[in-house]
């Protein structure tokens, strides 16, 4: 399928999200105001993206911004730590004002969703407040949930375009095994408080061969529905070291696809998105600017968070230049985005080829 099919998929997902938020809006005036603003802003953004397309620049609807290297947890299999992103002191992170410039450029280009990740994004709360001032952009905040205190909840309550996405690995035993003892209880308590405030929130699940049945099963999904979860992201585990046995093989990937479809059939009130499984509908990876791209905490523009290679930095280039990045272009034309990954990320599996393209462009 072509980029138009991808755009249609993203629009469909957006429509489902708006529908879910509309249900909450009936109970909360703040949600109603947010919904009305976003509906207007999204129509304008779609027109802007179309204008850019006609001018020869494909603008994806999504941007992933890893805004910090800091994190209070040490989760097993974290790609950010494995790639040396978290905990580095030899590079300077983007400042609040530099991120503000990026968010402003993204809004001007018609990018509707800017996913804020890390590290742990709640460790940069001042930046979250500044990001939220871009009212026409929705900022899903992928958080481990353990720092969701009353101040953070108030932040999400006031700025409805900030949407908390809590990380869980399944039920209590499975989550605590990867994220640390007591994590599940802290996250579920934060979800309960978010629901009490009528906040729209979601859950992100890293799917492994070990937790696949659990996270697509009725017990876990019933728990999420009862908690008021509005969207679930299934993200395949990307091997970062010797844990390759946790990656999904072909049969497990088929099992995941079936499990996700069962969830969609059973839980009609919830939006389910699965990566890279959903990408198969569009001929492969939707990174490198096809459906999204990634900016790391130091400003490097990357095809995706799991492929830490870049030929442009946002300190030196504007987003319009990044979208025409030679690396992104070569990844698309060389066919490296196509095919079925063995373990979560096709670009990570083709690391040597990606690195060679960076080398070509920077010589």
N, C-alpha and C positions, 0 to 999 in steps of 0.2 A: 504494500500500500504506500501511497505517496504522502508528501507533507500535508496535503489538504485533508487526507483521511486522519492524520495525526491531529491536525487542528480541530477537526470535527469531534474527535474523541475527547480532547481537552475541553471543548465547549460543552459537550454532553456531561462531563464530570462536573464542570462549573454549575450547570443547570441543576444537577442533583444536589450539589452543596447548597445552592440558594434555596432549593425546596426544603432541605433539612433545617436550615437556619430560619426559614419562614415559620416553621412549626414552633420554634422557640420564641419567635418574635411575638406570637400571640400572648405570651406570658410576660414579656419584658419590653418596655418602651425603648430602652437603649438598643436592643437588638433590632427593633423596627427601624430606628433612625439609621443604624449601620446598614441594614439591608437596602433601604432606599438609596442611600449614598452610593453603595457599591454597585447596585444595578445600573445606575446612571453612569458611574465611572467605568464599568466594564464595557458598556456599549461604546463609549468614547474610546477606550483602549483598543477594542476590536477594530474600530475604524482606523485608528492610528497604525496598528500592525498591518492592516491591509494597504494603507498608503505607503508604508515602508517596503512592503512586498512588491508593490508596483514600481517602486524606485530601485528595486534590485537588492534590497536588504531584508533577509528573512529574520524576523524577530519572534523568538519563542515566547509563549505566555508565562513561562516559569523561569526563575533564577534561584539557584541555591547559594546562599551566602554563609560561609563558616566564619562567624564574626569574632571568635576567640579560640585560643589554644588551651585555655585553662579549663579544667574539669575536676570536680570533687570526687569522682569515682574512677576506678581502674577496672573497667569491664573486660572480661575475657574476649579476645578476638576483635578488639577495637581497631579499625583500620587507621584512624587518626593517629593513635599512638604508634602503631606498627610502621607508619610512613614517616614518623618523626615530626608530625605536625604539632601534637600536644607536647608541652613541656620544653620546647625549643627556646633558647635565649639568644641565639646568634642572629636573629632577624627581628625587625621591628613590625609589630602588628599595625594594621591600618587604624588611624585615629577615628574618633567619632565624626569629625568633620569630613574626613575622606570617605567614610561609609555614607554619610549624608549626601555627598555629591553623587555617589554611585546610585543610591536609592532615587535621587532626583532624576538622574539620567534614565534609569529604568522606567520610571513613571512616564517621562516624556516620550519614551519609545513605545509605550503601550504594554509593558510587562505588568501583568495583573497580580501575579503571585510571586512573592519573594520569600522562600523558605529560609528561616534563620536557624543555623545549626552551630556546631562547635567541634570540639570542646562542649562546654555547657553554656548556652546563650544567656541563662539567667545570671551569669557572673558579670554580664555587662548590661545592667538594668537601665542605666542612663541612656545607652544607645538604643535600647528597646523603646524607651519613651520618645526619643527623637524620631525613630523609624515610624512610629505610630502616627506621627503628624502628617504623614503622606496618606491621607484618608482614602484615596482612590486605589491604594494597594493593600492587598491582604497579606499578612505576615504570619504564616504558620510557624510556630516556635517549637522546634523539636527538643524537648527537655527530658532529662532523666527523672524529673518530678520531685527529687528529694529536697530541692531548694524552694519549693512552692509554699512559702510562708504567707502571712496575711498581707504583707506589703506587695508581694508578687501577684497574689490573687486580686488585690485592688487595682493593680496595673492592668490586668486583663479585663477587669470589670469596667474600668473607665474607657479603655481603648479597645473597642470590640473588633477592630481589624487586626489585633494580635490574637492568634488562636493557639492555645496550648495543645501540643501533640505529645502525649506521655509515652515513654518507652517502657514496654513490658515484653517479657520473653515467654509468657504463658501464665500459669497460675503461680502460687507462692513459691513452691519448691524450685521450679524451673527458673523463675525470675531471680530469686535470691542466689542461686548457684552461679549465675553469670554476673550479677550486678552487686552482690553483697548482702549479707544477712540483714533483714529488716526492710529492704528496699521495697518489696511488694506492698507491705502494710503502709508505708509512707506514701507511695504513689496512689494507692487506692483511697487513702484518706484525702489526698489532694483532689482526686477526681470527685469524691463525694462533695467536697466544698465547692468545686467548680459547678457541679450540678445544682447545688443549693442556690447559687447565684444566677442560675439559668445561663451559664456560659456555654457557648458551642465549643466542644473540645473533641480531640481524637486520640487514637492510640497507634503507635508505630511498633511493629513486631519484626524482629530479625528472625527469619525462618531458617532453621537448620534441619538436617536429617533427623536430629534427636527430638525436636519439639514440633515437627510438622503436624502430626495427628492432633496434638494438644491444642495448638493455636487455631486450627480450623474446626475444632470440635465444638460440640454443643455446650459443654460445661463452661468453657472459656468465653465463648461468644455470648452465651446467656448472661454471664457476669458483666460483660461490657455493655450489653443492651440495658440491663437493669441499672447500670451506673449512669446511663445517659450518653454514652459515647456516640458521636455522630459520624465519624469517619475512621476507617481502619486502613493503615498502610501495611501491606505484607512486603517486606524487602528481603530478598534472598541473601543469605549469609555469603560474604566474600572472604575466602581463606586469606589469612594474613601471615601464616607461619606453618606450623606442623599440623594444624587442625583441618586438613583437607578432607578428612572423613566426615566432617560436619556439612560439607557442601552438598547441594542437591544434584544427584545424577539425573539422567533422562527420565527414569521411571518415577523418581520422587518429584520431579518437576511436573510430570503429568498428574501425579496425585495432588500436588498443590493446586494446579489449575482446576481440577475437579472440586477440591475442597473450597476454593474461593467462589466458584459458581454456586455451590450448595449454600454458602453463606449469603450470596446475593439473592438467592431464591427464598431463603428462610427469613432473613432479617431485612425486610423491605425499607425500614426506616434508616438504615445505615448505608453509607457509601463505602464501597470496598475498592481499593486500588492495589495492584500487585506488580512489583518490578523485580526482575525484568520480564516477568511472564506476560504482562499486558503489552510489552514492546514487540512481542512476536507478531502482533497484528499489523505492525508498521515496518516490517522488514529488518528489524534489529534495534540496536541501541538508539535511544532518542537523545543522547547527550550530544556534546560538541555543537550546541546551538540548534539542533533539530527540534527538540521539545523543551530543552533546558540546557544550562551550562552552570559551571561552579566557579565561585571566587573563594580562594582560601584566605585565611586570616592575614596573610601578608600581601594580598592584592593580586596574586597570580590567577589568571583566567585559565581554568582547566575544563576538559571535556566533561568530567564527572568527578565526584568526591573520591572515588576509588581508583582514579587514574591520575596521579599527582604530577602531571607534566604540562608545561606551559611555554608559550613563546611570547606572551604579552602580559604586562602587569598594569593594573588600573592606576598606578601612580604615574605611569608614562603614557597611557592610552585611554581614550574614551570608549564607552561601550559600543558605539557604532563601529569603531575600529576592531574591537575584540570580536564582534559578530562576523567580521570579514577576516578573522585570524587565518594566516596561512596554515597553521596546524589544524584548526577545525576544518578548513577546506580540504586539506589532504586526507584527513581521517574519513571524510565523507566520500571523496572521489576514489580513494584507494580501496574502498570496500571493507575497511576495518570495523565498521559499525554493524556489519551484517553477519548473520550466522547465529548459532545457538551456543551460549556459553556453557562450559562444564561446571563452573562454580561461581555463579552470581554476577560476574562482570566480564564481558567479552574483551574490553579494553585492558583490563588487568591481566587477562590470560595472554594478550598479545603485547605485553609490556615492551619487549625488545623492539618490536616494529614501531610502536608509538614513540619510544625513545629515539629511534633512528630518524623519525620525521622531525622531532624537535632539533636534533643535531643538524639535519639538512638546512633547516630554516635559520639556525643561529650561527652557522659557520660564516 
